[in-house]
Amino acid sequence: MKIPRNLNGRALAQSLCQHWKYLQVHQTGSHIILDTEEPFHQRIAIPAHESLRIGTLNHILKSVANHKRINRQEILDKL
């Protein structure tokens, strides 16, 4: 599993909204807040930085994968 090193926060947020049924509810400072109700409620904050740090990106992917009960690779494939 190769994690992209140059992914920005806005692109990640758009991908999650388009493919995984998240909605952007608002932006506070440099953080984009996403919400989903499927399969149950989850709210995540994504930094709107030019390139996400690898640890931050890994944590977001892990959180979404656990919530949606999928593999992180499925998320990466749709980026």
ZANU-200854 format. One record per atom (N, C-alpha, C): atom name; residue in one letter; x, y, z. Coordinates in nm, 3 decimals. Layout:
{CA A {X Y Z}},
...
//
This chain:
{N M {0.085 -0.117 0.000}},
{CA M {0.000 0.000 0.000}},
{C M {0.089 0.123 0.000}},
{N K {0.088 0.198 -0.109}},
{CA K {0.170 0.318 -0.124}},
{C K {0.083 0.440 -0.097}},
{N I {0.119 0.516 0.006}},
{CA I {0.044 0.636 0.042}},
{C I {0.103 0.754 -0.032}},
{N P {0.020 0.834 -0.101}},
{CA P {0.072 0.948 -0.176}},
{C P {0.134 1.053 -0.084}},
{N R {0.245 1.108 -0.125}},
{CA R {0.318 1.206 -0.044}},
{C R {0.281 1.350 -0.077}},
{N N {0.211 1.372 -0.187}},
{CA N {0.183 1.509 -0.229}},
{C N {0.033 1.540 -0.235}},
{N L {-0.047 1.471 -0.158}},
{CA L {-0.192 1.490 -0.160}},
{C L {-0.228 1.610 -0.073}},
{N N {-0.310 1.700 -0.128}},
{CA N {-0.352 1.814 -0.046}},
{C N {-0.487 1.786 0.019}},
{N G {-0.517 1.862 0.123}},
{CA G {-0.637 1.839 0.202}},
{C G {-0.766 1.857 0.125}},
{N R {-0.770 1.956 0.037}},
{CA R {-0.892 1.980 -0.041}},
{C R {-0.923 1.863 -0.134}},
{N A {-0.820 1.807 -0.195}},
{CA A {-0.840 1.693 -0.285}},
{C A {-0.891 1.571 -0.208}},
{N L {-0.837 1.550 -0.089}},
{CA L {-0.883 1.439 -0.006}},
{C L {-1.029 1.459 0.035}},
{N A {-1.064 1.579 0.076}},
{CA A {-1.202 1.609 0.115}},
{C A {-1.298 1.588 -0.002}},
{N Q {-1.260 1.634 -0.121}},
{CA Q {-1.345 1.616 -0.238}},
{C Q {-1.364 1.469 -0.272}},
{N S {-1.258 1.392 -0.260}},
{CA S {-1.267 1.248 -0.289}},
{C S {-1.358 1.178 -0.189}},
{N L {-1.347 1.212 -0.061}},
{CA L {-1.433 1.151 0.040}},
{C L {-1.579 1.188 0.017}},
{N C {-1.604 1.312 -0.022}},
{CA C {-1.741 1.354 -0.050}},
{C C {-1.797 1.284 -0.174}},
{N Q {-1.715 1.270 -0.275}},
{CA Q {-1.762 1.212 -0.401}},
{C Q {-1.783 1.062 -0.393}},
{N H {-1.692 0.991 -0.326}},
{CA H {-1.696 0.845 -0.330}},
{C H {-1.749 0.778 -0.203}},
{N W {-1.742 0.847 -0.089}},
{CA W {-1.773 0.779 0.037}},
{C W {-1.885 0.845 0.116}},
{N K {-1.966 0.929 0.052}},
{CA K {-2.088 0.987 0.110}},
{C K {-2.061 1.077 0.232}},
{N Y {-1.954 1.153 0.226}},
{CA Y {-1.929 1.256 0.326}},
{C Y {-1.981 1.388 0.271}},
{N L {-2.019 1.478 0.359}},
{CA L {-2.063 1.612 0.322}},
{C L {-1.976 1.714 0.394}},
{N Q {-1.937 1.818 0.321}},
{CA Q {-1.862 1.925 0.386}},
{C Q {-1.963 2.014 0.457}},
{N V {-1.953 2.022 0.591}},
{CA V {-2.049 2.101 0.667}},
{C V {-2.001 2.243 0.688}},
{N H {-1.871 2.263 0.706}},
{CA H {-1.816 2.397 0.715}},
{C H {-1.664 2.390 0.718}},
{N Q {-1.603 2.507 0.721}},
{CA Q {-1.458 2.515 0.733}},
{C Q {-1.426 2.612 0.844}},
{N T {-1.342 2.566 0.936}},
{CA T {-1.299 2.649 1.047}},
{C T {-1.150 2.673 1.031}},
{N G {-1.114 2.796 0.999}},
{CA G {-0.973 2.825 0.975}},
{C G {-0.922 2.744 0.859}},
{N S {-0.819 2.667 0.882}},
{CA S {-0.762 2.586 0.774}},
{C S {-0.804 2.441 0.782}},
{N H {-0.916 2.412 0.848}},
{CA H {-0.964 2.274 0.860}},
{C H {-1.102 2.261 0.796}},
{N I {-1.115 2.162 0.710}},
{CA I {-1.242 2.131 0.645}},
{C I {-1.311 2.025 0.731}},
{N I {-1.435 2.051 0.769}},
{CA I {-1.510 1.960 0.853}},
{C I {-1.607 1.881 0.765}},
{N L {-1.593 1.748 0.770}},
{CA L {-1.679 1.658 0.693}},
{C L {-1.765 1.576 0.788}},
{N D {-1.885 1.544 0.741}},
{CA D {-1.983 1.471 0.819}},
{C D {-2.041 1.359 0.734}},
{N T {-2.074 1.247 0.797}},
{CA T {-2.147 1.140 0.729}},
{C T {-2.244 1.076 0.827}},
{N E {-2.347 1.017 0.773}},
{CA E {-2.445 0.945 0.854}},
{C E {-2.448 0.797 0.819}},
{N E {-2.363 0.754 0.727}},
{CA E {-2.365 0.614 0.684}},
{C E {-2.236 0.543 0.724}},
{N P {-2.236 0.435 0.790}},
{CA P {-2.351 0.364 0.845}},
{C P {-2.404 0.428 0.974}},
{N F {-2.326 0.516 1.037}},
{CA F {-2.371 0.594 1.152}},
{C F {-2.292 0.724 1.150}},
{N H {-2.319 0.813 1.244}},
{CA H {-2.260 0.946 1.241}},
{C H {-2.109 0.944 1.265}},
{N Q {-2.039 1.022 1.184}},
{CA Q {-1.896 1.046 1.204}},
{C Q {-1.865 1.186 1.153}},
{N R {-1.781 1.257 1.225}},
{CA R {-1.735 1.389 1.185}},
{C R {-1.583 1.386 1.188}},
{N I {-1.521 1.432 1.079}},
{CA I {-1.375 1.437 1.074}},
{C I {-1.331 1.575 1.027}},
{N A {-1.213 1.613 1.070}},
{CA A {-1.152 1.740 1.030}},
{C A {-1.031 1.709 0.944}},
{N I {-1.024 1.776 0.829}},
{CA I {-0.912 1.757 0.738}},
{C I {-0.841 1.891 0.719}},
{N P {-0.712 1.896 0.746}},
{CA P {-0.638 2.021 0.724}},
{C P {-0.638 2.056 0.575}},
{N A {-0.667 2.180 0.543}},
{CA A {-0.670 2.226 0.404}},
{C A {-0.531 2.275 0.364}},
{N H {-0.430 2.194 0.387}},
{CA H {-0.292 2.231 0.357}},
{C H {-0.254 2.182 0.218}},
{N E {-0.149 2.240 0.163}},
{CA E {-0.103 2.202 0.029}},
{C E {-0.063 2.056 0.021}},
{N S {0.010 2.008 0.120}},
{CA S {0.041 1.865 0.124}},
{C S {0.024 1.817 0.268}},
{N L {-0.053 1.712 0.282}},
{CA L {-0.079 1.657 0.415}},
{C L {0.042 1.579 0.464}},
{N R {0.070 1.588 0.591}},
{CA R {0.176 1.506 0.648}},
{C R {0.134 1.361 0.642}},
{N I {0.231 1.274 0.627}},
{CA I {0.202 1.132 0.608}},
{C I {0.127 1.072 0.727}},
{N G {0.163 1.113 0.848}},
{CA G {0.095 1.063 0.968}},
{C G {-0.049 1.110 0.976}},
{N T {-0.072 1.235 0.939}},
{CA T {-0.207 1.291 0.940}},
{C T {-0.294 1.220 0.836}},
{N L {-0.240 1.204 0.717}},
{CA L {-0.313 1.135 0.612}},
{C L {-0.343 0.990 0.652}},
{N N {-0.245 0.923 0.708}},
{CA N {-0.262 0.784 0.751}},
{C N {-0.372 0.773 0.857}},
{N H {-0.376 0.867 0.951}},
{CA H {-0.479 0.865 1.055}},
{C H {-0.618 0.888 0.997}},
{N I {-0.631 0.981 0.903}},
{CA I {-0.760 1.007 0.840}},
{C I {-0.807 0.884 0.763}},
{N L {-0.717 0.823 0.686}},
{CA L {-0.752 0.703 0.609}},
{C L {-0.794 0.589 0.701}},
{N K {-0.722 0.573 0.811}},
{CA K {-0.754 0.467 0.906}},
{C K {-0.891 0.490 0.970}},
{N S {-0.920 0.614 1.005}},
{CA S {-1.047 0.649 1.066}},
{C S {-1.164 0.623 0.971}},
{N V {-1.150 0.666 0.846}},
{CA V {-1.256 0.646 0.747}},
{C V {-1.274 0.497 0.717}},
{N A {-1.163 0.425 0.702}},
{CA A {-1.170 0.282 0.672}},
{C A {-1.239 0.205 0.785}},
{N N {-1.207 0.237 0.909}},
{CA N {-1.272 0.170 1.022}},
{C N {-1.420 0.203 1.028}},
{N H {-1.454 0.329 1.001}},
{CA H {-1.594 0.371 1.007}},
{C H {-1.677 0.304 0.897}},
{N K {-1.623 0.299 0.777}},
{CA K {-1.696 0.241 0.664}},
{C K {-1.678 0.090 0.652}},
{N R {-1.594 0.033 0.738}},
{CA R {-1.564 -0.111 0.738}},
{C R {-1.509 -0.158 0.603}},
{N I {-1.410 -0.083 0.556}},
{CA I {-1.342 -0.117 0.432}},
{C I {-1.192 -0.115 0.456}},
{N N {-1.117 -0.151 0.354}},
{CA N {-0.972 -0.150 0.360}},
{C N {-0.921 -0.011 0.317}},
{N R {-0.812 0.035 0.376}},
{CA R {-0.757 0.166 0.338}},
{C R {-0.721 0.172 0.189}},
{N Q {-0.684 0.058 0.132}},
{CA Q {-0.646 0.055 -0.009}},
{C Q {-0.764 0.094 -0.099}},
{N E {-0.886 0.061 -0.059}},
{CA E {-1.004 0.099 -0.138}},
{C E {-1.017 0.250 -0.146}},
{N I {-0.986 0.318 -0.036}},
{CA I {-0.991 0.466 -0.036}},
{C I {-0.881 0.521 -0.124}},
{N L {-0.761 0.466 -0.109}},
{CA L {-0.647 0.513 -0.189}},
{C L {-0.669 0.493 -0.338}},
{N D {-0.736 0.385 -0.375}},
{CA D {-0.763 0.357 -0.516}},
{C D {-0.853 0.464 -0.579}},
{N K {-0.935 0.529 -0.500}},
{CA K {-1.028 0.629 -0.554}},
{C K {-0.979 0.771 -0.541}},
{N L {-0.856 0.789 -0.494}},
{CA L {-0.801 0.924 -0.483}},
{C L {-0.757 0.975 -0.618}},
//
